[in-house]
């Protein structure tokens, strides 16, 4: 194995670890968010599931893109979208803004499965 391959594998493992931590981070903060934004359990459940709406649906699109374009570029664009959504989440001031951030996060992370 060439040294470059080892670096690439290390980066992909790091992306996978961060991906799984990132997608579950809202559930850890859920009690505080629920109290601060006065969200009932139903709205909190919708917010927690918003990530998976786009994540599941767009995996098909990400796979199609990876078949037609370089996987590296598809992953790179997904990582930029993912980072922007994560960054924007810190500035979200209401339920609608948080929902948009979570849906965009799911879209960005959907390319994670195309890395093979």
N, CA, C and O atoms as CSV, one atom per row, in Angstrom:
chain,resi,resn,atom,element,x,y,z
A,1,UNK,N,N,0.841,-1.170,0.000
A,1,UNK,CA,C,0.000,0.000,0.000
A,1,UNK,C,C,0.893,1.242,0.000
A,1,UNK,O,O,1.854,1.327,0.764
A,2,UNK,N,N,0.566,2.192,-0.858
A,2,UNK,CA,C,1.335,3.433,-0.938
A,2,UNK,C,C,0.993,4.319,0.255
A,2,UNK,O,O,-0.109,4.227,0.794
A,3,UNK,N,N,1.921,5.175,0.674
A,3,UNK,CA,C,1.659,6.081,1.807
A,3,UNK,C,C,0.429,6.959,1.574
A,3,UNK,O,O,-0.304,7.268,2.514
A,4,UNK,N,N,0.206,7.355,0.328
A,4,UNK,CA,C,-0.958,8.194,0.016
A,4,UNK,C,C,-2.261,7.449,0.319
A,4,UNK,O,O,-3.222,8.049,0.801
A,5,UNK,N,N,-2.294,6.158,0.041
A,5,UNK,CA,C,-3.492,5.366,0.315
A,5,UNK,C,C,-3.788,5.307,1.814
A,5,UNK,O,O,-4.944,5.378,2.232
A,6,UNK,N,N,-2.733,5.177,2.615
A,6,UNK,CA,C,-2.917,5.155,4.061
A,6,UNK,C,C,-3.482,6.470,4.576
A,6,UNK,O,O,-4.334,6.478,5.464
A,7,UNK,N,N,-3.013,7.577,4.024
A,7,UNK,CA,C,-3.534,8.895,4.405
A,7,UNK,C,C,-4.994,9.019,4.014
A,7,UNK,O,O,-5.816,9.511,4.787
A,8,UNK,N,N,-5.308,8.570,2.812
A,8,UNK,CA,C,-6.691,8.636,2.340
A,8,UNK,C,C,-7.607,7.779,3.210
A,8,UNK,O,O,-8.705,8.207,3.565
A,9,UNK,N,N,-7.169,6.599,3.548
A,9,UNK,CA,C,-7.965,5.733,4.415
A,9,UNK,C,C,-8.152,6.377,5.791
A,9,UNK,O,O,-9.245,6.335,6.355
A,10,UNK,N,N,-7.097,6.963,6.320
A,10,UNK,CA,C,-7.203,7.663,7.601
A,10,UNK,C,C,-8.198,8.810,7.557
A,10,UNK,O,O,-8.972,8.998,8.497
A,11,UNK,N,N,-8.187,9.577,6.477
A,11,UNK,CA,C,-9.143,10.677,6.331
A,11,UNK,C,C,-10.575,10.159,6.227
A,11,UNK,O,O,-11.491,10.740,6.810
A,12,UNK,N,N,-10.767,9.079,5.496
A,12,UNK,CA,C,-12.115,8.506,5.372
A,12,UNK,C,C,-12.629,7.969,6.705
A,12,UNK,O,O,-13.813,8.100,7.017
A,13,UNK,N,N,-11.750,7.373,7.479
A,13,UNK,CA,C,-12.143,6.907,8.813
A,13,UNK,C,C,-12.512,8.090,9.698
A,13,UNK,O,O,-13.496,8.032,10.435
A,14,UNK,N,N,-11.727,9.165,9.629
A,14,UNK,CA,C,-12.032,10.367,10.412
A,14,UNK,C,C,-13.373,10.951,10.011
A,14,UNK,O,O,-14.151,11.365,10.870
A,15,UNK,N,N,-13.653,10.989,8.708
A,15,UNK,CA,C,-14.946,11.489,8.231
A,15,UNK,C,C,-16.079,10.622,8.768
A,15,UNK,O,O,-17.110,11.142,9.194
A,16,UNK,N,N,-15.896,9.317,8.750
A,16,UNK,CA,C,-16.938,8.410,9.238
A,16,UNK,C,C,-17.202,8.618,10.727
A,16,UNK,O,O,-18.356,8.654,11.155
A,17,UNK,N,N,-16.147,8.754,11.509
A,17,UNK,CA,C,-16.306,8.955,12.955
A,17,UNK,C,C,-17.020,10.271,13.230
A,17,UNK,O,O,-17.960,10.317,14.024
A,18,UNK,N,N,-16.578,11.339,12.578
A,18,UNK,CA,C,-17.214,12.649,12.776
A,18,UNK,C,C,-18.662,12.615,12.303
A,18,UNK,O,O,-19.534,13.226,12.922
A,19,UNK,N,N,-18.920,11.906,11.213
A,19,UNK,CA,C,-20.279,11.780,10.685
A,19,UNK,C,C,-21.218,11.192,11.735
A,19,UNK,O,O,-22.295,11.736,11.981
A,20,UNK,N,N,-20.817,10.093,12.349
A,20,UNK,CA,C,-21.688,9.437,13.321
A,20,UNK,C,C,-21.841,10.260,14.599
A,20,UNK,O,O,-22.909,10.252,15.212
A,21,UNK,N,N,-20.801,10.960,15.002
A,21,UNK,CA,C,-20.916,11.838,16.172
A,21,UNK,C,C,-21.838,13.003,15.858
A,21,UNK,O,O,-22.683,13.374,16.673
A,22,UNK,N,N,-21.673,13.579,14.672
A,22,UNK,CA,C,-22.431,14.757,14.282
A,22,UNK,C,C,-23.926,14.473,14.170
A,22,UNK,O,O,-24.748,15.275,14.613
A,23,UNK,N,N,-24.274,13.346,13.585
A,23,UNK,CA,C,-25.700,13.072,13.397
A,23,UNK,C,C,-26.429,12.809,14.715
A,23,UNK,O,O,-27.645,12.990,14.793
A,24,UNK,N,N,-25.712,12.390,15.739
A,24,UNK,CA,C,-26.348,12.132,17.027
A,24,UNK,C,C,-26.227,13.267,18.021
A,24,UNK,O,O,-26.773,13.189,19.122
A,25,UNK,N,N,-25.522,14.317,17.649
A,25,UNK,CA,C,-25.259,15.401,18.606
A,25,UNK,C,C,-26.517,16.130,19.055
A,25,UNK,O,O,-26.601,16.574,20.200
A,26,UNK,N,N,-27.495,16.257,18.165
A,26,UNK,CA,C,-28.722,16.971,18.543
A,26,UNK,C,C,-29.490,16.227,19.628
A,26,UNK,O,O,-30.123,16.852,20.478
A,27,UNK,N,N,-29.440,14.911,19.605
A,27,UNK,CA,C,-30.170,14.156,20.628
A,27,UNK,C,C,-29.572,14.377,22.013
A,27,UNK,O,O,-30.291,14.322,23.011
A,28,UNK,N,N,-28.271,14.624,22.084
A,28,UNK,CA,C,-27.635,14.913,23.366
A,28,UNK,C,C,-28.077,16.285,23.883
A,28,UNK,O,O,-28.284,16.473,25.081
A,29,UNK,N,N,-28.216,17.232,22.960
A,29,UNK,CA,C,-28.609,18.593,23.328
A,29,UNK,C,C,-30.124,18.769,23.383
A,29,UNK,O,O,-30.597,19.853,23.724
A,30,UNK,N,N,-30.889,17.743,23.060
A,30,UNK,CA,C,-32.344,17.852,22.969
A,30,UNK,C,C,-33.015,18.405,24.228
A,30,UNK,O,O,-33.867,19.284,24.105
A,31,UNK,N,N,-32.675,17.938,25.422
A,31,UNK,CA,C,-33.346,18.502,26.606
A,31,UNK,C,C,-33.129,20.017,26.747
A,31,UNK,O,O,-34.062,20.754,27.066
A,32,UNK,N,N,-31.922,20.461,26.514
A,32,UNK,CA,C,-31.636,21.898,26.627
A,32,UNK,C,C,-32.335,22.687,25.531
A,32,UNK,O,O,-32.888,23.755,25.794
A,33,UNK,N,N,-32.317,22.172,24.304
A,33,UNK,CA,C,-32.981,22.855,23.192
A,33,UNK,C,C,-34.483,22.902,23.421
A,33,UNK,O,O,-35.122,23.931,23.200
A,34,UNK,N,N,-35.037,21.793,23.861
A,34,UNK,CA,C,-36.473,21.719,24.123
A,34,UNK,C,C,-36.899,22.729,25.182
A,34,UNK,O,O,-37.923,23.396,25.030
A,35,UNK,N,N,-36.126,22.841,26.242
A,35,UNK,CA,C,-36.452,23.784,27.309
A,35,UNK,C,C,-36.281,25.231,26.847
A,35,UNK,O,O,-37.132,26.078,27.118
A,36,UNK,N,N,-35.186,25.511,26.153
A,36,UNK,CA,C,-34.905,26.882,25.732
A,36,UNK,C,C,-35.885,27.382,24.681
A,36,UNK,O,O,-36.269,28.552,24.697
A,37,UNK,N,N,-36.295,26.503,23.765
A,37,UNK,CA,C,-37.191,26.907,22.681
A,37,UNK,C,C,-38.647,26.556,22.957
A,37,UNK,O,O,-39.509,26.781,22.107
A,38,UNK,N,N,-38.930,26.008,24.135
A,38,UNK,CA,C,-40.285,25.644,24.543
A,38,UNK,C,C,-40.946,24.709,23.518
A,38,UNK,O,O,-42.060,24.954,23.055
A,39,UNK,N,N,-40.225,23.633,23.179
A,39,UNK,CA,C,-40.726,22.666,22.208
A,39,UNK,C,C,-41.368,21.491,22.924
A,39,UNK,O,O,-40.797,20.930,23.858
A,40,UNK,N,N,-42.558,21.126,22.477
A,40,UNK,CA,C,-43.212,19.955,23.045
A,40,UNK,C,C,-42.567,18.699,22.450
A,40,UNK,O,O,-41.822,18.797,21.475
A,41,UNK,N,N,-42.839,17.538,23.014
A,41,UNK,CA,C,-42.194,16.305,22.529
A,41,UNK,C,C,-42.458,16.028,21.044
A,41,UNK,O,O,-41.592,15.490,20.354
A,42,UNK,N,N,-43.628,16.386,20.556
A,42,UNK,CA,C,-43.933,16.143,19.145
A,42,UNK,C,C,-43.025,16.967,18.234
A,42,UNK,O,O,-42.460,16.441,17.275
A,43,UNK,N,N,-42.887,18.241,18.531
A,43,UNK,CA,C,-42.013,19.092,17.709
A,43,UNK,C,C,-40.553,18.679,17.845
A,43,UNK,O,O,-39.793,18.738,16.879
A,44,UNK,N,N,-40.169,18.269,19.028
A,44,UNK,CA,C,-38.792,17.821,19.222
A,44,UNK,C,C,-38.543,16.553,18.412
A,44,UNK,O,O,-37.469,16.388,17.834
A,45,UNK,N,N,-39.517,15.670,18.366
A,45,UNK,CA,C,-39.389,14.454,17.557
A,45,UNK,C,C,-39.260,14.757,16.078
A,45,UNK,O,O,-38.465,14.128,15.379
A,46,UNK,N,N,-40.034,15.716,15.596
A,46,UNK,CA,C,-39.933,16.122,14.190
A,46,UNK,C,C,-38.551,16.707,13.918
A,46,UNK,O,O,-37.937,16.403,12.895
A,47,UNK,N,N,-38.063,17.543,14.827
A,47,UNK,CA,C,-36.736,18.131,14.667
A,47,UNK,C,C,-35.650,17.053,14.639
A,47,UNK,O,O,-34.741,17.109,13.811
A,48,UNK,N,N,-35.744,16.081,15.533
A,48,UNK,CA,C,-34.745,15.016,15.579
A,48,UNK,C,C,-34.784,14.125,14.335
A,48,UNK,O,O,-33.756,13.576,13.938
A,49,UNK,N,N,-35.945,13.980,13.724
A,49,UNK,CA,C,-36.051,13.130,12.540
A,49,UNK,C,C,-35.747,13.872,11.240
A,49,UNK,O,O,-35.570,13.233,10.202
A,50,UNK,N,N,-35.682,15.195,11.270
A,50,UNK,CA,C,-35.492,15.985,10.050
A,50,UNK,C,C,-34.215,15.594,9.310
A,50,UNK,O,O,-34.188,15.595,8.079
A,51,UNK,N,N,-33.182,15.268,10.033
A,51,UNK,CA,C,-31.911,14.857,9.418
A,51,UNK,C,C,-32.121,13.666,8.488
A,51,UNK,O,O,-31.600,13.642,7.373
A,52,UNK,N,N,-32.877,12.690,8.945
A,52,UNK,CA,C,-33.008,11.445,8.201
A,52,UNK,C,C,-33.896,11.571,6.967
A,52,UNK,O,O,-33.827,10.725,6.076
A,53,UNK,N,N,-34.723,12.605,6.896
A,53,UNK,CA,C,-35.554,12.795,5.702
A,53,UNK,C,C,-34.681,12.961,4.470
A,53,UNK,O,O,-34.855,12.258,3.474
A,54,UNK,N,N,-33.749,13.887,4.544
A,54,UNK,CA,C,-32.892,14.132,3.379
A,54,UNK,C,C,-31.768,13.092,3.295
A,54,UNK,O,O,-31.363,12.706,2.198
A,55,UNK,N,N,-31.272,12.646,4.430
A,55,UNK,CA,C,-30.177,11.672,4.432
A,55,UNK,C,C,-30.585,10.405,3.683
A,55,UNK,O,O,-29.845,9.937,2.818
A,56,UNK,N,N,-31.730,9.857,3.998
A,56,UNK,CA,C,-32.187,8.617,3.367
A,56,UNK,C,C,-32.543,8.835,1.903
A,56,UNK,O,O,-32.155,8.042,1.046
A,57,UNK,N,N,-33.270,9.889,1.614
A,57,UNK,CA,C,-33.723,10.129,0.243
A,57,UNK,C,C,-32.562,10.454,-0.698
A,57,UNK,O,O,-32.561,10.026,-1.852
A,58,UNK,N,N,-31.588,11.197,-0.218
A,58,UNK,CA,C,-30.514,11.654,-1.097
A,58,UNK,C,C,-29.349,10.678,-1.216
A,58,UNK,O,O,-28.411,10.945,-1.968
A,59,UNK,N,N,-29.377,9.572,-0.507
A,59,UNK,CA,C,-28.329,8.574,-0.719
A,59,UNK,C,C,-28.396,8.020,-2.134
A,59,UNK,O,O,-27.366,7.696,-2.724
A,60,UNK,N,N,-29.596,7.910,-2.677
A,60,UNK,CA,C,-29.739,7.447,-4.057
A,60,UNK,C,C,-29.123,8.451,-5.023
A,60,UNK,O,O,-28.439,8.072,-5.974
A,61,UNK,N,N,-29.370,9.721,-4.773
A,61,UNK,CA,C,-28.809,10.784,-5.613
A,61,UNK,C,C,-27.289,10.814,-5.487
A,61,UNK,O,O,-26.584,10.953,-6.487
A,62,UNK,N,N,-26.788,10.686,-4.271
A,62,UNK,CA,C,-25.337,10.692,-4.051
A,62,UNK,C,C,-24.680,9.512,-4.756
A,62,UNK,O,O,-23.603,9.658,-5.335
A,63,UNK,N,N,-25.310,8.362,-4.713
A,63,UNK,CA,C,-24.779,7.199,-5.422
A,63,UNK,C,C,-24.761,7.407,-6.923
A,63,UNK,O,O,-23.797,7.046,-7.597
A,64,UNK,N,N,-25.837,7.994,-7.446
A,64,UNK,CA,C,-25.907,8.295,-8.876
A,64,UNK,C,C,-24.805,9.280,-9.260
A,64,UNK,O,O,-24.140,9.100,-10.280
A,65,UNK,N,N,-24.610,10.327,-8.444
A,65,UNK,CA,C,-23.551,11.308,-8.712
A,65,UNK,C,C,-22.169,10.666,-8.672
A,65,UNK,O,O,-21.311,10.971,-9.501
A,66,UNK,N,N,-21.958,9.773,-7.703
A,66,UNK,CA,C,-20.652,9.109,-7.582
A,66,UNK,C,C,-20.386,8.172,-8.760
A,66,UNK,O,O,-19.229,7.919,-9.097
A,67,UNK,N,N,-21.443,7.657,-9.389
A,67,UNK,CA,C,-21.270,6.822,-10.581
A,67,UNK,C,C,-20.899,7.656,-11.806
A,67,UNK,O,O,-20.250,7.156,-12.725
A,68,UNK,N,N,-21.302,8.909,-11.821
A,68,UNK,CA,C,-21.082,9.750,-12.987
A,68,UNK,C,C,-19.898,10.699,-12.861
A,68,UNK,O,O,-19.319,11.112,-13.866
A,69,UNK,N,N,-19.545,11.038,-11.649
A,69,UNK,CA,C,-18.447,11.973,-11.403
A,69,UNK,C,C,-17.450,11.319,-10.452
A,69,UNK,O,O,-17.706,10.244,-9.910
A,70,UNK,N,N,-16.333,11.970,-10.261
A,70,UNK,CA,C,-15.314,11.462,-9.359
A,70,UNK,C,C,-15.853,11.402,-7.925
A,70,UNK,O,O,-16.424,12.372,-7.426
A,71,UNK,N,N,-15.666,10.265,-7.282
A,71,UNK,CA,C,-16.133,10.090,-5.907
A,71,UNK,C,C,-15.485,11.128,-4.993
A,71,UNK,O,O,-16.108,11.603,-4.043
A,72,UNK,N,N,-14.251,11.470,-5.282
A,72,UNK,CA,C,-13.549,12.455,-4.449
A,72,UNK,C,C,-14.272,13.798,-4.491
A,72,UNK,O,O,-14.434,14.452,-3.461
A,73,UNK,N,N,-14.706,14.208,-5.685
A,73,UNK,CA,C,-15.397,15.498,-5.797
A,73,UNK,C,C,-16.791,15.445,-5.176
A,73,UNK,O,O,-17.227,16.416,-4.558
A,74,UNK,N,N,-17.481,14.348,-5.330
A,74,UNK,CA,C,-18.802,14.203,-4.716
A,74,UNK,C,C,-18.670,14.271,-3.201
A,74,UNK,O,O,-19.451,14.951,-2.536
A,75,UNK,N,N,-17.686,13.570,-2.659
A,75,UNK,CA,C,-17.457,13.598,-1.220
A,75,UNK,C,C,-17.043,14.994,-0.753
A,75,UNK,O,O,-17.485,15.454,0.299
A,76,UNK,N,N,-16.200,15.664,-1.532
A,76,UNK,CA,C,-15.749,17.007,-1.160
A,76,UNK,C,C,-16.920,18.001,-1.109
A,76,UNK,O,O,-17.019,18.795,-0.173
A,77,UNK,N,N,-17.792,17.956,-2.098
A,77,UNK,CA,C,-18.952,18.856,-2.102
A,77,UNK,C,C,-19.870,18.527,-0.923
A,77,UNK,O,O,-20.379,19.425,-0.251
A,78,UNK,N,N,-20.073,17.246,-0.682
A,78,UNK,CA,C,-20.894,16.840,0.455
A,78,UNK,C,C,-20.318,17.327,1.776
A,78,UNK,O,O,-21.061,17.756,2.659
A,79,UNK,N,N,-18.994,17.262,1.915
A,79,UNK,CA,C,-18.355,17.722,3.146
A,79,UNK,C,C,-18.507,19.228,3.326
A,79,UNK,O,O,-18.666,19.702,4.451
A,80,UNK,N,N,-18.459,19.978,2.241
A,80,UNK,CA,C,-18.653,21.432,2.327
A,80,UNK,C,C,-20.090,21.742,2.758
A,80,UNK,O,O,-20.313,22.593,3.618
A,81,UNK,N,N,-21.054,21.055,2.161
A,81,UNK,CA,C,-22.460,21.252,2.541
A,81,UNK,C,C,-22.660,20.862,4.002
A,81,UNK,O,O,-23.314,21.584,4.755
A,82,UNK,N,N,-22.112,19.750,4.395
A,82,UNK,CA,C,-22.205,19.257,5.756
A,82,UNK,C,C,-21.596,20.255,6.735
A,82,UNK,O,O,-22.208,20.558,7.760
A,83,UNK,N,N,-20.408,20.771,6.441
A,83,UNK,CA,C,-19.748,21.734,7.329
A,83,UNK,C,C,-20.546,23.032,7.432
A,83,UNK,O,O,-20.670,23.604,8.515
A,84,UNK,N,N,-21.085,23.493,6.309
A,84,UNK,CA,C,-21.880,24.721,6.326
A,84,UNK,C,C,-23.142,24.545,7.161
A,84,UNK,O,O,-23.527,25.451,7.900
A,85,UNK,N,N,-23.781,23.398,7.051
A,85,UNK,CA,C,-24.988,23.132,7.835
A,85,UNK,C,C,-24.673,23.049,9.322
A,85,UNK,O,O,-25.415,23.579,10.149
A,86,UNK,N,N,-23.577,22.388,9.661
A,86,UNK,CA,C,-23.182,22.279,11.061
A,86,UNK,C,C,-22.853,23.648,11.634
A,86,UNK,O,O,-23.258,23.965,12.752
A,87,UNK,N,N,-22.126,24.457,10.883
A,87,UNK,CA,C,-21.773,25.809,11.311
A,87,UNK,C,C,-23.030,26.654,11.497
A,87,UNK,O,O,-23.151,27.378,12.486
A,88,UNK,N,N,-23.959,26.566,10.560
A,88,UNK,CA,C,-25.185,27.361,10.607
A,88,UNK,C,C,-26.096,26.974,11.766
A,88,UNK,O,O,-26.862,27.804,12.254
A,89,UNK,N,N,-26.021,25.739,12.205
A,89,UNK,CA,C,-26.861,25.280,13.305
A,89,UNK,C,C,-26.639,26.109,14.561
A,89,UNK,O,O,-27.575,26.348,15.323
A,90,UNK,N,N,-25.428,26.540,14.776
A,90,UNK,CA,C,-25.110,27.355,15.948
A,90,UNK,C,C,-25.772,28.711,15.930
A,90,UNK,O,O,-25.911,29.344,16.976
A,91,UNK,N,N,-26.183,29.169,14.763
A,91,UNK,CA,C,-26.811,30.474,14.635
A,91,UNK,C,C,-28.329,30.398,14.479
A,91,UNK,O,O,-28.994,31.431,14.400
A,92,UNK,N,N,-28.874,29.201,14.435
A,92,UNK,CA,C,-30.317,29.025,14.252
A,92,UNK,C,C,-31.053,29.518,15.494
A,92,UNK,O,O,-30.739,29.131,16.620
A,93,UNK,N,N,-32.026,30.369,15.262
A,93,UNK,CA,C,-32.736,30.961,16.386
A,93,UNK,C,C,-34.138,30.426,16.616
A,93,UNK,O,O,-34.803,30.830,17.570
A,94,UNK,N,N,-34.588,29.548,15.780
A,94,UNK,CA,C,-35.940,29.021,15.935
A,94,UNK,C,C,-36.061,27.630,15.364
A,94,UNK,O,O,-35.112,27.083,14.803
A,95,UNK,N,N,-37.238,27.069,15.516
A,95,UNK,CA,C,-37.487,25.700,15.070
A,95,UNK,C,C,-37.304,25.562,13.560
A,95,UNK,O,O,-36.676,24.610,13.098
A,96,UNK,N,N,-37.845,26.499,12.791
A,96,UNK,CA,C,-37.749,26.411,11.329
A,96,UNK,C,C,-36.291,26.445,10.879
A,96,UNK,O,O,-35.895,25.664,10.013
A,97,UNK,N,N,-35.496,27.330,11.449
A,97,UNK,CA,C,-34.082,27.428,11.078
A,97,UNK,C,C,-33.327,26.154,11.454
A,97,UNK,O,O,-32.487,25.680,10.689
A,98,UNK,N,N,-33.620,25.607,12.617
A,98,UNK,CA,C,-32.983,24.343,13.018
A,98,UNK,C,C,-33.375,23.207,12.085
A,98,UNK,O,O,-32.545,22.364,11.742
A,99,UNK,N,N,-34.640,23.184,11.673
A,99,UNK,CA,C,-35.099,22.138,10.750
A,99,UNK,C,C,-34.359,22.239,9.421
A,99,UNK,O,O,-33.923,21.226,8.873
A,100,UNK,N,N,-34.216,23.446,8.905
A,100,UNK,CA,C,-33.502,23.622,7.639
A,100,UNK,C,C,-32.058,23.154,7.784
A,100,UNK,O,O,-31.536,22.461,6.911
A,101,UNK,N,N,-31.416,23.530,8.880
A,101,UNK,CA,C,-30.024,23.101,9.113
A,101,UNK,C,C,-29.917,21.589,9.168
A,101,UNK,O,O,-28.980,21.018,8.611
A,102,UNK,N,N,-30.849,20.936,9.822
A,102,UNK,CA,C,-30.797,19.473,9.943
A,102,UNK,C,C,-31.057,18.789,8.602
A,102,UNK,O,O,-30.428,17.777,8.293
A,103,UNK,N,N,-31.978,19.333,7.802
A,103,UNK,CA,C,-32.246,18.752,6.484
A,103,UNK,C,C,-31.025,18.921,5.581
A,103,UNK,O,O,-30.650,17.992,4.865
A,104,UNK,N,N,-30.406,20.100,5.611
A,104,UNK,CA,C,-29.204,20.335,4.809
A,104,UNK,C,C,-28.056,19.449,5.311
A,104,UNK,O,O,-27.273,18.937,4.510
A,105,UNK,N,N,-27.956,19.272,6.619
A,105,UNK,CA,C,-26.941,18.380,7.171
A,105,UNK,C,C,-27.125,16.961,6.635
A,105,UNK,O,O,-26.154,16.308,6.255
A,106,UNK,N,N,-28.347,16.496,6.604
A,106,UNK,CA,C,-28.628,15.171,6.054
A,106,UNK,C,C,-28.241,15.065,4.590
A,106,UNK,O,O,-27.730,14.035,4.151
A,107,UNK,N,N,-28.484,16.132,3.830
A,107,UNK,CA,C,-28.100,16.147,2.420
A,107,UNK,C,C,-26.584,16.055,2.280
A,107,UNK,O,O,-26.077,15.302,1.449
A,108,UNK,N,N,-25.864,16.819,3.091
A,108,UNK,CA,C,-24.406,16.790,3.024
A,108,UNK,C,C,-23.825,15.459,3.455
A,108,UNK,O,O,-22.860,14.978,2.860
A,109,UNK,N,N,-24.402,14.863,4.478
A,109,UNK,CA,C,-23.888,13.588,4.975
A,109,UNK,C,C,-24.320,12.401,4.117
A,109,UNK,O,O,-23.770,11.309,4.259
A,110,UNK,N,N,-25.286,12.594,3.239
A,110,UNK,CA,C,-25.741,11.470,2.414
A,110,UNK,C,C,-24.642,10.966,1.489
A,110,UNK,O,O,-24.682,9.811,1.066
A,111,UNK,N,N,-23.668,11.799,1.168
A,111,UNK,CA,C,-22.576,11.366,0.294
A,111,UNK,C,C,-21.580,10.485,1.025
A,111,UNK,O,O,-20.722,9.864,0.397
A,112,UNK,N,N,-21.684,10.425,2.336
A,112,UNK,CA,C,-20.751,9.634,3.146
A,112,UNK,C,C,-20.715,8.179,2.698
A,112,UNK,O,O,-19.658,7.548,2.725
A,113,UNK,N,N,-21.836,7.652,2.295
A,113,UNK,CA,C,-21.916,6.239,1.914
A,113,UNK,C,C,-21.339,5.969,0.529
A,113,UNK,O,O,-21.207,4.809,0.140
A,114,UNK,N,N,-20.989,7.025,-0.234
A,114,UNK,CA,C,-20.460,6.827,-1.590
A,114,UNK,C,C,-18.960,6.648,-1.597
A,114,UNK,O,O,-18.379,6.492,-2.671
A,115,UNK,N,N,-18.319,6.662,-0.472
A,115,UNK,CA,C,-16.864,6.701,-0.407
A,115,UNK,C,C,-16.182,5.422,-0.879
A,115,UNK,O,O,-14.973,5.443,-1.110
A,116,UNK,N,N,-16.880,4.342,-1.029
A,116,UNK,CA,C,-16.231,3.078,-1.395
A,116,UNK,C,C,-15.941,2.985,-2.854
A,116,UNK,O,O,-15.397,1.980,-3.312
